[in-house]
Amino acid sequence: MVITCPHALGLAIPLVVAVSTALCARNGLLVRDRSAFERSRSLDAIVFDKTGTLTEGRFGVSDVIIAKGHEESEVLRLTASIESQSEHPIAASIVRDADERGIEYPAPDDFQAIPGKGAKGNIDGKSVKVVSPGYLSAKGISFDDKRIDDVAAQGKTVVYVIVNDEVVGAIALADVIREESREAIRVLREDLGIQVMMLTGDARAVANWVAQELQLDDFFAEVLPDQKADKIKEVQRRGLRVAMVGDGINDAPALVQADVGIAIGAGTDVAIESADIVLVRSDPRDVASLIQLARGTYAKMVQNLWWAAGYNVVAIPLAAGALSSLGILLSPALGAVLMSLSTVIVAINARMLRLQTAATAVAPRMSDRP
């Protein structure tokens, strides 16, 4: 009676659950379904929505193609000068890129919009136009460069820069891939051994470019909103346990269909309500942190159960005199000490999950961010 320690057995799981719940909250993981959190440890594949999840959902300059005899910084300066007077999303993206590079640009003289084709103006006495491919076709202007064909094949948007009726370069724009996505996918694939896939309604060329940039295992392109859940079923039919990560209303059916539905915190209310787990920080790296925490939690539960059960299996017979013939008999005083020690060990092991999580964290905590 003295040496029996039911406390350790009763605390083995609840202590780990309490610690892991606190860690989830601290690391920006809102667990709405505890069973889904536990299933996260055994995932085989994760399907990410593209826009707003793997990418920022806005245009960004991806390539600057310069004709011979011209400098990239000068072409960007002239382009940003013209586009600074436009409210078009493409224009805003080019200006933002110039600002990030620290390029200064003057306001153009005689700025004029070219309806449906671009804009023009005078800069430092030069006539500068930033136009679409349609403008070149209409004017019979050619700019032969294999790099243009390459970026066009990737589904990127291309604008041309003309100075004094000479094409001096082209700028390609695409949905900006989040830097956090690259690290998240690397950890998921290389460290955790999970297949990473992408689901998008964008054209196949665009999806293929993003998949190559991020080194995804598979992707689904040109998927209509009502087809997303079917794609999750398709992956499940491969015998894989699947998580879906999304942020939009159209992602809700897929989030429900997946074995684990994960919503981006900055997403729509419908997506959040449909998900099992919400990434409060909207950081894709938190998906990897979630799986690491789920696996660590399960490991601690198993360790505590083995210790609590094993201790009683060994200690009770010894205290009852099973080996008294060999001179081995545990006194009540020593039994009381060991009983207390067993409970303490279970509690300390559960707390060790906190240190393990800090050592393997992929994304920084909110308090660590600037």
N, C-alpha and C positions, 0 to 999 in steps of 0.2 A: 504493500500500500504506500509505503514511504517513497520508494524509488520509482513507482509508476508515474509517467509524465504525460497525461492526456493533454496538458496545456500546449505542449509543443506541436502535437498532432492537430489540435484545434486551431492553432495560430499559423500553421505552416502556409496555408493559402491566403487567409484574410490579410495578413501582414504584407505579403507581396502585392496583393491587389491594391491595398491602400497606398503603398509606395508608388506603384506604377501609375495609379490614377493621378497622384500629385505630380508626377513627372510629366505626364501627358499635358496637364494643364499648364505647367511651367514652360513647356516647350511648344506651346501654341497648337496643341492637338485636342480638339473638342470631340470626345468619344460619346456618341449618342447611343451606340449599341455595343455593350461590352463583349458580347459573343462575336461580333464582327472584328473587334480589336484582337481577340484571341485567334480568330481565323487568319488574321494578317500574317502570322508567323509561317504559315504553310502555303503562301501564294506562289504560283508558278509564273504568272505573267501579269503585267500591268499595262493597261491601255490608257493612254493620255489623249484628251482632246487637244487639238493644236492651238487654235486661236485663243489667246488669253490665258493659256495654261503653259504650254511649252514656248509660246511666243508672246510678245507684248501686245499683240493686236493693233499695231500701228506700223506705218511705213518707216523704213530706215534705209539709208544709203548702204548698199552692199558691195557695189563695184563702181569704180571710176575708170573709164576707158578713154585714154588720151591719144590723139593723133600725134604723129611724129613732129617734133619741133615745138611742142607746147608743154607747159608745165602743169601738173595736177593742181597745185595750189592756186595758180592764176585762173584756171578754168573754173574751179570751185568758187573763187572770189567773184567772178563775173556772173556765174549762175546764181549764187546767193543774193547778189545785188538785185537782179531781176525778180527773183522769187520772193524777196522780202516784201514786195508790194502786192503779193497775191495771197488770197485766203484759202487756196486749194490745199488739201492734205498733203499732196506730193510736194508742193512748194514749201510748206511748213517743215517737212522732213529734211529737205535739202538745206534750208536755213539753219535748222537745229544741228545738222551735221557740221556745217561750217562753224557754228558757234562752239561746238565741242572741240573742234580742232584749233580754235583760237584764231580763225581767219577773219580779218576785218574787211568789211565791204561797204562801199558808199551807196547812197541812194541814187538810183538811175534818173536820168533826164528823159522827158518825153515818154514815160512809161505808158504802154498800151497793151491791153489784152487782145489776144488773137482768138476769137470765139471757137471753142472746141479744139484748139490746136496748141495753145501755149501763150506766151507773152513776149514782149520785146521792149527795148529801151536803149538809150545811149549812155555809155560809161566811158569816161576819159576819151571822148571823141570817137569811140568805136560803136558801131551798131551791133547790138547783142540780142540774139533771140534764143529762147529756151522753148523747144517745140516737141511735139509728139512725132512718132514715126509717120503718122498720116500727113503731116505737113511736108515731110521730105518727099513722100510719094506724090503729093499734089503738085509740088514744084519741080519734080524730076531730079531731085538732089540725091546723090548716092554717097554712102559711107561704108565701104567694104572693110570689114574687120571680123575675123572669125570669132573674136571674143563676144561680139554682139549676138551672133548666132547661139553661142553657148549660154549666155544669160537669158536670151529669149526662150530657149528650150527648157530652162528651169522655171519658166512661168513668171519671171520678174518683169516689172514695169520699167520701160526704158524711155528716157527723154534725151534729146540731142541739144548740143550747144553750138550755135552758129555765130561766128564773129566776122563781120564784114563779108557776109555771104559765103564763108568757108566753115565747114564743119570741123570744129577743133576737138570735139570729144563727145562722150555720151555718159550718162549716169544711170545706173541700174538701181532700182529700189525694190525691196521685198519686206515682208513682215519680219520684224526684228526678233531673232531667237534670243531668249533670255539666257544670260550667262549661267544662272543658277540651274537651268535645265541640263546643261552639259555636265556639270558636276553630279547632279542627281542621277542621271542616266549612267554615268560611268560607275558610280557606287552600286547602283541596282544590278547592273550587268556583271561587273568584274568582282565586286566584293560579296554580293548577296546571291549571285547566280540566278537572277530573275530575268525572264524575257521582257523586253520593253517594246511596246507597239504604239501606233498613233492612229487616231480616228479623226477625219476631217471632211468637210463638205467642199473643200477647195479642189481645184483641178489636179489631175495626177502629176503633172510636171512640177507644180508647186510642192505637193506632198513629197514627191521623190527627192527634191532638193533638200527639204528639211530633214527627211529621213537619213540622207547621206551625211548631212552636216552633223547630226546627232548620233550617227551609227546605230540606228534602230534595227531591231530584229525583223520587224514587219510593219506595214502600214495599210490603211484602208482610205482611199481617196474618193471624192465625188459621192459621198454618202449623204443621202437625204435625211432630214431630221427623224422621220419615222422608221428609218432603217438602222439607226444606231444600236438599238437593243438587239436586233437580229445579228449584227456583227459581233456583239458580245457573246451571243449564243453560239455563233460559229467558232469562236475561240474556245468556248467551253466544250464544244463537241470534239475538240482535239485532245480532250482529257486533261485540260489545264484548269487550275483554280485561278480565277481572274479577278483583278480589282480594276475599277474604272475611275479615272480622275477627270472631272469636268467642272465647268462653271456656269453653263448656260441653261436656259429653260429646255432647249432641245436635248440636253444631256440627261435630263431627269429619268426617262425610261431606261436608259443604259445603266445609270447609277443603281436603279432598283434591281435590274436583271443581274448585275455582277455579283460575285460572291461577297465582295466588299466594295461599297460605294464610297468614294472619297470626293468631297466637294472643296473647291477653292473658296476661301473665306470672303474674297471680294466678288464672288459670283452672285447669281440671282437667288432670291429667297426660295424659289421652287427647287433649284438644285440643292441648296443647303438642306431643305426639309426632306428631300429624297435620299440624302446620303446617310451612311452609317457613321462616318467620321468627317470632321470639317477641319481643314488646314487654316487656322485663324490668320496666320501670317501670309497666306497665299504664296508660299515658297515651295516649289516642287521638290526641293531637297528634303523637306519635311516628310515626304513619302518614304524616303529611305530611312529617316530617323524613326518613323512609325514602325516599320518592319523590324528594325534593329531592337527597338524597345519591346515589341511583341515577342520576339524570339528570346530576348534576355529575361522577360517576365516569366515565360514558360519554363526556362531553364532553372530559374530560382525556385519556382514552385516544385519542380521535380526534385531539386536538391534538398529542399526543406522536408518534403515528404519522405525521402529516403532516410534523412537523418532522424526525423521524429519517429518513424516506424522502426528503423533499424536499432535505434537506441533502446526502445522498449523491448524489442525481440531479444536483444542480448542482455540488457541489464536486469530484467525481471527474473529470468532463470538463475542468473548469478546470485541475486539477492535471496532467492528461494532456496539456495543451497545446491543447485545442480552440480556444482564442481567442488562441493565441500570436502569430498574425499581426497581432493588434491590440495586441500588447504586454501582454496579460493572462496571467500565468503565476504560479501559486502556488508559492512555495518550500516545500521540505520542512519548514523550521522553522515557517513560518506554517501549513502544513497540520497539523502536530502540535498547534499551539495551538488551531486550529479544531476538530480532532477531540475534544480534551479539553473544549472549550467546549460542543460539541454534547451530550456526555454530561451535563455540569453543567446545561444548560438543561432537559433532559428530567427530571432529578431535581428541580430547583427547581419546575418546572411541576406535577409530581406533588404536591409538598409544598404548593403553593398551594391544593389541594383542602381542606386543613385550615382555611385562612382563609376560603375561600368558604363552607364548612359553618357556621362560627361566625357568619358574617354573616347567614345565612338560616335559622338554627335557629328552629323554632317553639316547642318545649318546652325549658325550661331544663335544663341538665345537673344530675345529682345533686348535684355539689359546689356548685351555685349555689342549691340549695333550702334553705329553713330547716330 
